[in-house]
Amino acid sequence: MLISLSEKQIGALLPAFLHIDTQLNISAIGPGISRHLPHVRIGMPCDEAFHILNFDTAKFFHEGRDVQPVSLIARDGDIQLNGAAIFHEGGCLLAVRFAVSEEMFADSTMDLRDFGHADPVILSTMLIVLQRAMLEESQATAIELAHERQRSADLLERTSRLAGYMAHDFNNLLSIIRLNTDRLVRQFGKDAKIGKLANIIQEMASRGSDITQSLMTLSLQRTDTRQPLCMDAVINDNYGILDSVLGPNISLNLKLDADGRQTVVSYNDLLNALINLLINARQAMPLGGQIDVSTSVEAGPIHNDGAAHGAAPIPHIVIRIADTGTGMNPALLARAFEPQFSSKPNGTGLGLASVRNFAIETGGDVWLESIEGKGTTAYLRLPIAGQVAPMLDADIGAMPKNAPKVVCKQKILLVEDEPYALEALVEMLEAEGYAVTPCASGEEALVALAQEVYDVLLTDVVMPGQNGTEVAQLACTIHPSIKVILMSGYMPDSAALQPGWLFLHKPMESAKLLQLISA
Amino acid sequence: MYGMIHRAMRQMVHEELGEEAWLALEQKLAIGPTELLTGMVYDDALTMQIVAEAAARLNLSVEQCLFAFGQYWVRFAGQGSLSSIMKFTGQNLASFISNLDRLHLAVGAAMPGARLPSFATLENAPGHLVVEYRSDRAGLESFVLGLLQGLMDRFQARGDIEVLHRGEKSILFDIRYQDRG
């Protein structure tokens, strides 16, 4: 005998214990039994109170020896006891405990007193119940965090929208100041004093413009101009940047034959697209090599909406970027432009997807051809906007002071709801030799479009009633050859711009506007 | 202390003063939902800052606020996701207090890093308990008094709680009570 324990001590360890004598009568019970099965009394035959599941009661002491598992169910009540039967000379100690169930926690029929201090099952069950409670709380916290995030996003969205509106209004004012200062210079610029004062006003307007640029950045607005750009010139001018993207082991070979053709794009977007295609090519050439970039002019249908049939052939510039890298298998090739798909371990899957968006937005398309082990060629096709315009990307200040007036009098439909801006623009354009029809609203412009054919539509975007993009869409429907130039300090939805439309950010410079009209 | 304590404090301020008061408190202390993560263990200094700020808004002293919060904590735990485990811990004042350490054993396993106190029942007679509270934290006597009062409320008992002795890391509480039923 290692240790001898009193009934009370056994009860503290095993509150639901039972002891039966050799006649199978109950000779001792734990406090848990007294609490939950009050009808069970000392001296009572055990099988009158309990059904012993894994023993034949008649052969209990014949079958049982040493220590054996045992399960009991109370005949009066829905209580199960599990544990061990410990046989000894004077009978058997049923070292059992109440079976633990979910309901027990929910219906409060039992509490911790009914389980022994060293009972590992009850500790683990409590742990599970606690963790479930914590999970519930964590879910509530996660929902709170999500709501908080949404609130922050809403606040940011409201702030940026407000910043956008402020930038729009401020840009309109700056635009009026700039245009009217240009008028002042045109009319009285010979007077040195007036010229000096006009320069001060122009400089302050430029500083104001810097502030609106910050507001535009805050409102996540694009501030770049969409204009006709000479493809070969852009590539040539940026050779250094494009070459640096490839690193020291890859050489860049240019063969530019687009013959000075232009396409209407945002300069930054075009450069980003080229860089993304070059990065993609570089990553396919871990051992280095050569990448060929070539341009050419072709005619054919462009399928930027995914439709392969029915597209009319249009002249376009093709940019080919060919690498001698690892190439792609057909499965990879099919998914290459999928957003967030990347075959590289650290790839974001955004590069080619953004090139595809750029191509579609500008009315072009992009695709890849690849042979495994030989390399990949990317084809980017962009519609041709017009003819060569060598002055377009030149420094504005380098323009001749007395540029020749328009020989053939082009007709411009001018839509601007700010009267002072409208007045200044009319005066400037008429001074340049254009025939201008001014309209103070989109509705007025639609009436004018129904009555006459115009070469150019120059319109503000944000206006009460019919807005500029709606006017432009209708103008293109009525006169498909009309050149559309949108001007705004705030572009609510860049997707509303159709391929080929030019876009000029306010506050604008007169010289830049004249370039776009004549381009 | 762990984040559930902060959540309970927020709930108490909500109930007493409204949501705006809690938002103002959060703004003052530069805290937010990330300081209310249930299973996260935060620096006690942050918890005490929250208590002090809540006390100022509730027009209570910090000690009074701790007492009120101790009392509230028992109600909070008894009504929320912890209600079943609270019931399981004990169904009368004496058994609940004597089982608190076993509850804390499970809490400690569920929240590693939590510094949990110990409650030992030194005397247990009808209507009379002597409870020894032990903790490595100081300054929470009012909170524990509030907890014990909250437990008396929970079991619909009434009576008095007195401090018999204050040790370096322990306090002896004398609880005399009678069941209302």
Chai-1 contact restraints between the chains, C-beta under 6 A:
chainA,res_idxA,chainB,res_idxB,connection_type,confidence,min_distance_angstrom,max_distance_angstrom,comment,restraint_id
A,F105,B,S84,contact,1.0,0.0,6.0,A-B,restraint_1
A,F105,B,F88,contact,1.0,0.0,6.0,A-B,restraint_2
A,A106,B,S84,contact,1.0,0.0,6.0,A-B,restraint_3
A,S108,B,K87,contact,1.0,0.0,6.0,A-B,restraint_4
A,D111,B,F88,contact,1.0,0.0,6.0,A-B,restraint_5
A,D111,B,G90,contact,1.0,0.0,6.0,A-B,restraint_6
A,D111,B,Q91,contact,1.0,0.0,6.0,A-B,restraint_7
A,L112,B,T89,contact,1.0,0.0,6.0,A-B,restraint_8
A,L112,B,N99,contact,1.0,0.0,6.0,A-B,restraint_9
A,L112,B,R102,contact,1.0,0.0,6.0,A-B,restraint_10
A,R113,B,S95,contact,1.0,0.0,6.0,A-B,restraint_11
A,L123,B,A106,contact,1.0,0.0,6.0,A-B,restraint_12
A,M126,B,A106,contact,1.0,0.0,6.0,A-B,restraint_13
A,L127,B,A106,contact,1.0,0.0,6.0,A-B,restraint_14
A,L127,B,A109,contact,1.0,0.0,6.0,A-B,restraint_15
A,L127,B,A110,contact,1.0,0.0,6.0,A-B,restraint_16
A,V129,B,I85,contact,1.0,0.0,6.0,A-B,restraint_17
A,L130,B,I85,contact,1.0,0.0,6.0,A-B,restraint_18
A,L130,B,A106,contact,1.0,0.0,6.0,A-B,restraint_19
A,L130,B,A110,contact,1.0,0.0,6.0,A-B,restraint_20
A,Q131,B,A110,contact,1.0,0.0,6.0,A-B,restraint_21
A,A133,B,S81,contact,1.0,0.0,6.0,A-B,restraint_22
A,A133,B,L82,contact,1.0,0.0,6.0,A-B,restraint_23
A,M134,B,T38,contact,1.0,0.0,6.0,A-B,restraint_24
A,M134,B,G39,contact,1.0,0.0,6.0,A-B,restraint_25
A,E136,B,S81,contact,1.0,0.0,6.0,A-B,restraint_26
A,E137,B,T38,contact,1.0,0.0,6.0,A-B,restraint_27
A,E137,B,S81,contact,1.0,0.0,6.0,A-B,restraint_28
A,S138,B,T38,contact,1.0,0.0,6.0,A-B,restraint_29
A,T141,B,L37,contact,1.0,0.0,6.0,A-B,restraint_30
A,T141,B,T38,contact,1.0,0.0,6.0,A-B,restraint_31
A,E144,B,P33,contact,1.0,0.0,6.0,A-B,restraint_32
A,L145,B,P33,contact,1.0,0.0,6.0,A-B,restraint_33
A,E148,B,P33,contact,1.0,0.0,6.0,A-B,restraint_34
